[in-house]
């Protein structure tokens, strides 16, 4: 984890030194933070962190492995560090909690491209993810440190987490405008899929936005004063959004364990995995010139037999540089 963070910070420092602006030179940093503390729980998907750097310096190594939305598209190239942590409904048991979600830890680096076609109102997003599931993702240490900092009890049971295995996934998402996009409202449909060693699924849904907003396909980053992309765009936005999704699940390594190492002490059996799950987000976004702030509450239907629905809070801060 420490080495991945050092690499991310070094790349960020190098990109801050590059200040030349052009129509395609979009530079920003995303910080995503999920935690079920915002839903007053400490279970299932208990915490997720994503640190993402977007810079045209990544164009050459990444453009050949990701699809484009056409010759008129605006492209954004990113590198992300991700850690996701999972626990059962109780962290006070020092025994295997059968019939519940297993402890799990995921960490990876993601290389991605978002290709946005404003004229034809569609967007292609894709990401190649490489990392691991298991103790090397350091969720045990992360949760222990957080609980120590807030004076909470130390978690028990991490010795029974899913065993170490390879994470190698490819994710792709297609978004498109639905109907006429209004001045204060728009509706976007999407379909996405993940294929790899930890997740294999196919889903789709809709995103609706209401408020003072820029057109959905006018760009990805907040409007920069000097950016060509920022022309004719609101530099101040405030809107509400809701997102719904249905997803078919072929394989879920976060509860079934990795594909290669079958030595986990406890996992969910394939026959007990929910093959169709539903999720939803409802939240608000405020954009102040170069900064975008988002908060949302998330909901997820049960992922396995006798499991329960789960919710968490999501915070995303984006800043241009």
C-alpha angles and dihedrals in degrees: 000000000000093000092050091051092048090052091049093050093048091052090048092052091050092050093050087061090060107077103156109127128211137152091273101033099101113167124180144136124231123201114190121186126179125183133162088215085087087062093046094248138107104203146096108359093021101166141359131182127189122179111188132185120194119193138144088236086082093056099095099049095042109035096080096056099048132065122249130222091225140287092296094053127118110229130208121192121200145178118204138188113209135187122178123184129197133187138171121257091274130042093184098083121095091195134071108285099217119197089029135088114287122238109262139177128194129185130171148148115240127202112196148172128204111197112193123192107192096177095055094032101234138109136204120204124183136171137186111210126197126176141085146280119222141046094333088069087069099218090140091059092042093054092044091052093048093048091048091051094052095039095247128142118282113254119250128205104044090123086074096055122131111285124255117279143152121280114203115154138160119208128191131179131187119198126186139176117259113211124321115342108228128209094254101020139045138171124209129186125206143184125195141177139190125202125183149075099311107026130032113171147128125213148160143184148134139279121205125189130192129186141038102342146142119247109282095239097043091096147308108244129061114273112275118207094229098037121109087214090061095063114118091008130121110253090197119051138167124178145147122232141188128195129191128187140180117201133191112213123210097164133004110186092181088075102017097046128239123315097243109034110061094174098102114132092222135012138151113270116242091242090060097050115110106240094198123042134173130213137182141187130198120181153122135257130202123188120196108182105285097006130077121190123189132182124181142164115228131206129195128185120228114297097199143021112293089008122132135230114268138204137190142170123254127204123185125181120185124185130178123222 
